[in-house]
């Protein structure tokens, strides 16, 4: 099992979070278990998400999905996601 840390910037946390919540089925299908989600202290547009994943490669595949990339754009993501995988 791997721990995945995703970090990116968003234009508005609440708008982003609403779309993120709607995307739960995609994460469930990918086998991701959410451990934490939040904003960096003092930087409300700097978002961190931490998941457990049975297979870390599925995250890379999921992040390259054009549909997810469009959804992220619609949700106000304004920086490329940085994905850190801990084994």
N, CA and C atoms as an extended XYZ file, in Angstrom:
261
Properties=species:S:1:pos:R:3:atomname:S:1:resname:S:1:resid:I:1 pbc="F F F"
N         0.848       -1.175        0.000 N   UNK     1
C         0.000        0.000        0.000 CA  UNK     1
C         0.892        1.236        0.000 C   UNK     1
N         0.465        2.268       -0.723 N   UNK     2
C         1.221        3.516       -0.818 CA  UNK     2
C         0.392        4.662       -0.245 C   UNK     2
N         1.078        5.676        0.195 N   UNK     3
C         0.433        6.920        0.606 CA  UNK     3
C         0.705        7.943       -0.482 C   UNK     3
N        -0.335        8.598       -0.935 N   UNK     4
C        -0.248        9.571       -2.019 CA  UNK     4
C        -0.556       10.948       -1.445 C   UNK     4
N         0.318       11.907       -1.728 N   UNK     5
C         0.081       13.293       -1.326 CA  UNK     5
C        -0.053       14.111       -2.605 C   UNK     5
N        -1.199       14.734       -2.758 N   UNK     6
C        -1.471       15.571       -3.920 CA  UNK     6
C        -1.534       17.016       -3.450 C   UNK     6
N        -0.865       17.900       -4.175 N   UNK     7
C        -0.870       19.318       -3.839 CA  UNK     7
C        -1.056       20.126       -5.109 C   UNK     7
N        -1.955       21.093       -5.066 N   UNK     8
C        -2.107       22.048       -6.158 CA  UNK     8
C        -2.793       23.303       -5.641 C   UNK     8
N        -2.773       24.318       -6.467 N   UNK     9
C        -3.409       25.590       -6.109 CA  UNK     9
C        -4.759       25.692       -6.827 C   UNK     9
N        -5.709       26.310       -6.119 N   UNK    10
C        -7.046       26.514       -6.672 CA  UNK    10
C        -7.433       27.977       -6.510 C   UNK    10
N        -8.318       28.437       -7.399 N   UNK    11
C        -8.747       29.835       -7.331 CA  UNK    11
C        -9.738       30.065       -6.191 C   UNK    11
N       -10.534       29.057       -5.866 N   UNK    12
C       -11.514       29.169       -4.784 CA  UNK    12
C       -11.714       27.786       -4.162 C   UNK    12
N       -11.333       27.655       -2.913 N   UNK    13
C       -11.377       26.346       -2.258 CA  UNK    13
C       -12.786       25.756       -2.245 C   UNK    13
N       -13.787       26.538       -1.882 N   UNK    14
C       -15.146       25.997       -1.761 CA  UNK    14
C       -15.681       25.495       -3.097 C   UNK    14
N       -15.418       26.224       -4.178 N   UNK    15
C       -15.849       25.760       -5.504 CA  UNK    15
C       -15.122       24.480       -5.890 C   UNK    15
N       -13.807       24.455       -5.646 N   UNK    16
C       -13.027       23.263       -5.946 CA  UNK    16
C       -13.525       22.072       -5.134 C   UNK    16
N       -13.766       22.284       -3.846 N   UNK    17
C       -14.169       21.185       -2.949 CA  UNK    17
C       -15.505       20.583       -3.376 C   UNK    17
N       -16.427       21.432       -3.825 N   UNK    18
C       -17.730       20.927       -4.278 CA  UNK    18
C       -17.562       19.964       -5.450 C   UNK    18
N       -16.726       20.312       -6.422 N   UNK    19
C       -16.502       19.411       -7.559 CA  UNK    19
C       -15.675       18.193       -7.152 C   UNK    19
N       -14.723       18.391       -6.256 N   UNK    20
C       -13.932       17.262       -5.748 CA  UNK    20
C       -14.857       16.231       -5.097 C   UNK    20
N       -15.788       16.694       -4.290 N   UNK    21
C       -16.719       15.780       -3.620 CA  UNK    21
C       -17.571       15.008       -4.619 C   UNK    21
N       -17.964       15.651       -5.704 N   UNK    22
C       -18.762       14.979       -6.731 CA  UNK    22
C       -17.974       13.896       -7.462 C   UNK    22
N       -16.660       13.974       -7.405 N   UNK    23
C       -15.802       13.031       -8.123 CA  UNK    23
C       -15.445       11.797       -7.283 C   UNK    23
N       -16.105       11.622       -6.153 N   UNK    24
C       -15.838       10.489       -5.266 CA  UNK    24
C       -15.902        9.134       -5.974 C   UNK    24
N       -16.880        8.887       -6.852 N   UNK    25
C       -16.923        7.574       -7.509 CA  UNK    25
C       -15.637        7.230       -8.269 C   UNK    25
N       -15.009        8.221       -8.898 N   UNK    26
C       -13.761        7.965       -9.629 CA  UNK    26
C       -12.670        7.504       -8.662 C   UNK    26
N       -12.577        8.182       -7.523 N   UNK    27
C       -11.549        7.823       -6.541 CA  UNK    27
C       -11.834        6.455       -5.935 C   UNK    27
N       -13.091        6.162       -5.688 N   UNK    28
C       -13.457        4.858       -5.135 CA  UNK    28
C       -13.109        3.740       -6.121 C   UNK    28
N       -13.422        3.942       -7.383 N   UNK    29
C       -13.094        2.955       -8.418 CA  UNK    29
C       -11.587        2.741       -8.512 C   UNK    29
N       -10.830        3.819       -8.302 N   UNK    30
C        -9.367        3.727       -8.366 CA  UNK    30
C        -8.777        3.084       -7.109 C   UNK    30
N        -9.607        2.853       -6.112 N   UNK    31
C        -9.123        2.220       -4.889 CA  UNK    31
C        -8.435        3.180       -3.929 C   UNK    31
N        -8.793        4.457       -4.013 N   UNK    32
C        -8.192        5.442       -3.120 CA  UNK    32
C        -9.024        5.604       -1.854 C   UNK    32
N        -8.348        5.655       -0.725 N   UNK    33
C        -8.993        5.939        0.552 CA  UNK    33
C        -8.470        7.278        1.036 C   UNK    33
N        -9.368        8.224        1.238 N   UNK    34
C        -8.957        9.561        1.653 CA  UNK    34
C        -8.582        9.569        3.130 C   UNK    34
N        -7.402       10.084        3.407 N   UNK    35
C        -6.927       10.213        4.781 CA  UNK    35
C        -7.091       11.629        5.305 C   UNK    35
N        -6.823       12.614        4.451 N   UNK    36
C        -6.928       14.012        4.868 CA  UNK    36
C        -7.076       14.906        3.654 C   UNK    36
N        -7.711       16.037        3.874 N   UNK    37
C        -7.844       17.059        2.842 CA  UNK    37
C        -7.863       18.399        3.555 C   UNK    37
N        -7.170       19.365        3.005 N   UNK    38
C        -7.178       20.671        3.646 CA  UNK    38
C        -6.364       21.694        2.900 C   UNK    38
N        -6.374       22.884        3.465 N   UNK    39
C        -5.669       24.020        2.906 CA  UNK    39
C        -4.430       24.292        3.753 C   UNK    39
N        -3.383       24.720        3.096 N   UNK    40
C        -2.166       25.072        3.814 CA  UNK    40
C        -2.451       26.282        4.695 C   UNK    40
N        -1.993       26.237        5.919 N   UNK    41
C        -2.188       27.338        6.864 CA  UNK    41
C        -1.707       28.650        6.244 C   UNK    41
N        -2.590       29.636        6.219 N   UNK    42
C        -2.246       30.945        5.688 CA  UNK    42
C        -2.312       31.060        4.182 C   UNK    42
N        -2.586       29.961        3.497 N   UNK    43
C        -2.677       29.956        2.030 CA  UNK    43
C        -3.923       29.174        1.608 C   UNK    43
N        -5.091       29.796        1.675 N   UNK    44
C        -6.341       29.061        1.429 CA  UNK    44
C        -6.474       28.448        0.042 C   UNK    44
N        -5.718       28.922       -0.937 N   UNK    45
C        -5.786       28.345       -2.278 CA  UNK    45
C        -4.787       27.240       -2.518 C   UNK    45
N        -4.039       26.865       -1.484 N   UNK    46
C        -3.027       25.818       -1.601 CA  UNK    46
C        -3.591       24.559       -0.941 C   UNK    46
N        -4.008       23.610       -1.765 N   UNK    47
C        -4.752       22.442       -1.302 CA  UNK    47
C        -3.872       21.195       -1.256 C   UNK    47
N        -4.050       20.429       -0.190 N   UNK    48
C        -3.388       19.138       -0.046 CA  UNK    48
C        -4.445       18.058        0.145 C   UNK    48
N        -4.240       16.933       -0.521 N   UNK    49
C        -5.093       15.757       -0.352 CA  UNK    49
C        -4.158       14.584       -0.096 C   UNK    49
N        -4.500       13.757        0.890 N   UNK    50
C        -3.685       12.581        1.203 CA  UNK    50
C        -4.578       11.346        1.106 C   UNK    50
N        -4.116       10.374        0.325 N   UNK    51
C        -4.852        9.133        0.128 CA  UNK    51
C        -3.956        7.934        0.447 C   UNK    51
N        -4.596        6.816        0.747 N   UNK    52
C        -3.944        5.508        0.690 CA  UNK    52
C        -4.386        4.881       -0.626 C   UNK    52
N        -3.466        4.175       -1.262 N   UNK    53
C        -3.779        3.505       -2.521 CA  UNK    53
C        -3.195        2.101       -2.504 C   UNK    53
N        -3.977        1.142       -2.950 N   UNK    54
C        -3.478       -0.229       -3.055 CA  UNK    54
C        -2.412       -0.327       -4.132 C   UNK    54
N        -2.575        0.474       -5.190 N   UNK    55
C        -1.654        0.457       -6.326 CA  UNK    55
C        -1.365        1.901       -6.726 C   UNK    55
N        -0.166        2.372       -6.442 N   UNK    56
C         0.190        3.765       -6.711 CA  UNK    56
C         0.125        4.108       -8.199 C   UNK    56
N         0.321        3.140       -9.074 N   UNK    57
C         0.309        3.436      -10.506 CA  UNK    57
C        -1.064        3.894      -10.983 C   UNK    57
N        -2.112        3.500      -10.283 N   UNK    58
C        -3.461        3.903      -10.685 CA  UNK    58
C        -3.637        5.413      -10.552 C   UNK    58
N        -2.929        6.026       -9.615 N   UNK    59
C        -3.037        7.472       -9.424 CA  UNK    59
C        -2.468        8.206      -10.632 C   UNK    59
N        -1.315        7.763      -11.113 N   UNK    60
C        -0.726        8.386      -12.290 CA  UNK    60
C        -1.658        8.250      -13.496 C   UNK    60
N        -2.265        7.083      -13.641 N   UNK    61
C        -3.204        6.844      -14.739 CA  UNK    61
C        -4.425        7.753      -14.586 C   UNK    61
N        -4.953        7.862      -13.378 N   UNK    62
C        -6.121        8.682      -13.118 CA  UNK    62
C        -5.821       10.160      -13.407 C   UNK    62
N        -4.650       10.633      -12.983 N   UNK    63
C        -4.304       12.036      -13.148 CA  UNK    63
C        -4.096       12.417      -14.618 C   UNK    63
N        -3.792       11.450      -15.464 N   UNK    64
C        -3.599       11.746      -16.885 CA  UNK    64
C        -4.898       11.623      -17.688 C   UNK    64
N        -5.998       11.276      -17.044 N   UNK    65
C        -7.291       11.142      -17.702 CA  UNK    65
C        -7.782       12.526      -18.157 C   UNK    65
N        -8.020       12.725      -19.462 N   UNK    66
C        -8.479       14.024      -19.961 CA  UNK    66
C        -9.777       14.505      -19.299 C   UNK    66
N       -10.660       13.577      -18.970 N   UNK    67
C       -11.914       13.962      -18.309 CA  UNK    67
C       -11.632       14.564      -16.930 C   UNK    67
N       -10.720       13.950      -16.190 N   UNK    68
C       -10.366       14.495      -14.877 CA  UNK    68
C        -9.668       15.833      -15.029 C   UNK    68
N        -8.811       15.959      -16.006 N   UNK    69
C        -8.124       17.234      -16.230 CA  UNK    69
C        -9.130       18.346      -16.534 C   UNK    69
N       -10.159       18.044      -17.308 N   UNK    70
C       -11.201       19.037      -17.608 CA  UNK    70
C       -11.975       19.382      -16.333 C   UNK    70
N       -12.307       18.384      -15.546 N   UNK    71
C       -13.042       18.616      -14.297 CA  UNK    71
C       -12.214       19.489      -13.353 C   UNK    71
N       -10.911       19.246      -13.293 N   UNK    72
C       -10.037       20.050      -12.443 CA  UNK    72
C       -10.027       21.503      -12.911 C   UNK    72
N        -9.977       21.694      -14.217 N   UNK    73
C       -10.003       23.046      -14.776 CA  UNK    73
C       -11.309       23.740      -14.400 C   UNK    73
N       -12.417       23.029      -14.528 N   UNK    74
C       -13.725       23.574      -14.165 CA  UNK    74
C       -13.796       23.891      -12.670 C   UNK    74
N       -13.078       23.131      -11.863 N   UNK    75
C       -13.067       23.332      -10.421 CA  UNK    75
C       -12.123       24.427       -9.960 C   UNK    75
N       -11.427       25.064      -10.886 N   UNK    76
C       -10.582       26.183      -10.524 CA  UNK    76
C        -9.157       25.833      -10.168 C   UNK    76
N        -8.699       24.655      -10.572 N   UNK    77
C        -7.297       24.300      -10.333 CA  UNK    77
C        -6.438       25.197      -11.224 C   UNK    77
N        -5.470       25.892      -10.610 N   UNK    78
C        -4.670       26.864      -11.357 CA  UNK    78
C        -3.185       26.514      -11.406 C   UNK    78
N        -2.821       25.341      -10.905 N   UNK    79
C        -1.430       24.890      -11.024 CA  UNK    79
C        -1.434       23.397      -11.310 C   UNK    79
N        -0.371       22.942      -11.926 N   UNK    80
C        -0.249       21.512      -12.181 CA  UNK    80
C        -0.155       20.784      -10.836 C   UNK    80
N        -0.895       19.693      -10.689 N   UNK    81
C        -0.815       18.950       -9.437 CA  UNK    81
C         0.582       18.357       -9.227 C   UNK    81
N         1.030       18.444       -8.010 N   UNK    82
C         2.272       17.772       -7.618 CA  UNK    82
C         1.865       16.526       -6.842 C   UNK    82
N         2.283       15.388       -7.325 N   UNK    83
C         1.935       14.110       -6.709 CA  UNK    83
C         3.192       13.497       -6.093 C   UNK    83
N         3.118       13.204       -4.805 N   UNK    84
C         4.213       12.554       -4.092 CA  UNK    84
C         3.727       11.184       -3.645 C   UNK    84
N         4.502       10.163       -3.948 N   UNK    85
C         4.140        8.790       -3.565 CA  UNK    85
C         5.112        8.300       -2.510 C   UNK    85
N         4.562        7.891       -1.371 N   UNK    86
C         5.358        7.326       -0.291 CA  UNK    86
C         5.073        5.848       -0.199 C   UNK    86
N         6.123        5.052       -0.206 N   UNK    87
C         5.955        3.587       -0.097 CA  UNK    87
C         6.218        3.147        1.328 C   UNK    87
